[in-house]
């Protein structure tokens, strides 16, 4: 059976009891916070108030999974959303950092049964000049909106399954 959870996601958001943790890395904060702003705007359009989203910041993306695990285990949040920007700094292999972060976030949700969504992005190439800053800032707006929608739909799906199971 194919079920859509989009209709229930707005009712969940407006219920007021749904809390979401949002973790962002401070590396390239000006770009990363574009996703946060878009996420909050999308949540607001779905009836989720900004007060239902607790925001946390860590120095870099590598620090996100451990905080996500602590937040998920707290029992306070219906979901955790992570946002960061992993770029090639020329010193280390940024692909390994990105892989460790995404793998860590997947483990967190599988270990805690709390959905963990990612807007941790790793561009093929990023150069710290105006054109790339503009491009990735716009891209993070898109990703913020998308991860907000995915978050609400995922929470709705989990609530629907819990109701079916009688939990």
C-alpha positions in Angstrom: 0.0 0.0 0.0 1.3 3.4 -1.0 0.6 6.0 1.7 1.3 9.7 1.6 2.2 11.4 4.8 2.3 15.0 3.5 -1.2 15.8 4.7 -0.5 14.7 8.3 2.8 16.5 8.4 1.2 19.9 8.7 -1.2 18.8 11.4 1.8 17.4 13.3 3.6 20.7 13.1 0.7 22.7 14.2 0.1 20.4 17.2 2.8 22.3 19.1 4.2 19.2 20.8 6.6 18.3 18.0 10.2 19.4 18.8 13.0 19.3 16.3 16.7 19.7 17.0 18.7 21.6 14.3 22.5 21.3 14.4 24.7 23.4 12.2 28.5 23.7 11.8 30.1 27.1 12.0 32.5 26.5 9.2 31.2 28.7 6.3 28.5 29.9 8.7 27.2 32.5 6.3 26.4 29.8 3.7 25.2 27.1 6.1 22.7 29.5 7.8 21.0 30.0 4.5 19.7 26.4 4.9 18.7 27.1 8.5 16.7 30.2 7.4 15.0 28.3 4.6 14.2 25.3 6.9 12.6 27.6 9.5 10.6 29.4 6.8 9.3 26.0 5.5 8.5 24.8 8.9 6.6 28.1 9.6 4.6 27.6 6.4 3.6 24.2 7.7 2.6 25.5 11.1 5.7 24.6 13.1 6.8 27.6 15.1 10.4 28.6 15.5 10.1 27.9 19.3 9.6 24.2 18.4 13.1 24.1 16.8 16.0 24.1 19.1 19.2 25.2 17.4 22.7 24.0 18.2 26.1 24.9 16.6 29.3 22.9 16.5 32.7 24.0 15.1 32.7 21.7 12.1 30.7 19.0 10.4 32.9 16.3 12.1 31.4 17.2 15.4 27.8 16.9 14.3 27.1 13.1 14.8 28.1 13.0 18.5 25.8 15.9 19.3 23.0 14.4 17.1 23.3 11.2 19.1 23.1 13.0 22.5 20.1 15.0 21.3 18.3 11.9 19.8 18.9 10.0 23.0 17.5 12.8 25.1 13.9 11.9 24.1 13.0 15.5 23.6 13.0 15.6 19.8 10.9 14.0 17.1 13.8 14.5 14.7 17.3 15.9 14.4 18.4 17.9 11.3 22.1 18.4 10.6 23.5 21.0 8.3 27.1 21.6 7.4 29.5 22.4 4.5 32.5 20.1 4.1 34.9 21.7 1.6 38.4 20.7 0.4 40.7 22.6 2.6 43.8 21.4 0.7 45.2 19.7 3.8 43.0 16.6 4.4 40.7 14.5 2.2 37.4 16.1 2.8 35.6 13.1 1.2 36.6 11.1 4.3 35.2 13.7 6.6 32.0 13.9 4.7 31.7 10.1 4.7 32.4 9.9 8.4 29.7 12.5 9.1 27.0 10.9 6.9 27.8 7.4 8.2 27.7 8.7 11.8 24.3 10.3 11.3 22.9 7.1 9.8 24.2 5.1 12.8 22.6 7.6 15.2 19.1 7.2 13.7 19.4 3.4 13.5 20.6 3.2 17.1 18.1 5.7 18.6 15.0 5.3 16.4 14.9 9.1 16.0 15.0 10.3 12.4 18.2 12.2 11.6 18.1 14.2 8.4 21.1 15.7 6.6 21.8 18.8 4.7 25.5 18.2 5.2 26.9 19.0 1.7 30.2 18.3 0.1 30.8 20.0 -3.2 33.0 18.6 -5.8 34.8 21.9 -6.0 34.4 25.0 -3.9 36.6 28.1 -4.1 36.2 30.9 -1.7 35.3 33.6 -4.2 32.1 35.5 -4.9 30.6 33.3 -7.6 30.9 30.1 -5.6 29.7 31.8 -2.4 26.6 33.0 -4.2 26.0 29.7 -5.9 26.3 27.6 -2.7 24.3 30.1 -0.7 21.4 29.7 -3.1 21.9 25.9 -3.1 21.7 25.8 0.7 18.4 27.7 0.5 17.0 24.9 -1.7 18.5 22.2 0.5 17.1 23.8 3.7 13.6 23.8 2.2 14.0 20.2 1.0 15.3 18.9 4.3 12.4 20.7 6.2 9.8 19.0 4.0 11.6 15.6 4.4 11.7 16.1 8.1 8.0 16.8 8.5 7.0 13.9 6.2 9.3 11.5 8.0 7.9 12.5 11.4 4.4 12.0 10.0 5.3 8.6 8.7 6.7 7.6 12.1 3.6 8.8 13.9 1.3 6.9 11.4 3.3 3.7 11.9 3.1 4.1 15.7 -0.6 4.5 15.5 -0.9 1.4 13.3 1.2 -0.5 15.8 -0.9 0.8 18.7 2.1 2.4 20.4 
